Amino acid sequence: MKSKRNLTRFTYETTAFQGWRLCLSRAGTTFTKYFSDKKYGSPKKSLSTAENTLTELVQLVDNARRVDGELSQATIRKAQKILAKA
């Protein structure tokens, strides 16, 4: 499987982790979450969960109100809840 925008595939043989990393940066704030193949059952299931989470996160962040060019604290908290829920 190939990496996609904001989603990176980790399949190194020398590490214990195999799965996807979601990383989204907007307005000076970076959101990161790892989706393990082991936790979600397969590479396809972890990718599907990561894509759904990314879609929800992008929708929230891109439509959010900015304070002095940065995301508001309320938006950051909402984004962290989305990541924790996944």
KAURRA-V337735 format. One line per field, one symbol per residue. phi: phi as a letter, one per 20 degrees, with the letter a starting at -180 (. if undefined). burial: b if it has 9 or more other C-alpha atoms within 8 Angstrom, else e. A space follows every 10 residues. Layout:
# KAURRA-V337735
phi=???
burial=???
This chain:
# KAURRA-V337735
phi=.dfcgmcded cffedeecrd debcdblncd dcbddffffe oaffffffff ffffffffff ffeefddlnd ffffffffff ffffff
burial=eeeeeebbbb eeeeeeebbb bbbbeeeeee beeebbbeeb eebebbbebb bebbebbbeb beebeeeeeb bbeebbeebb ebbeee
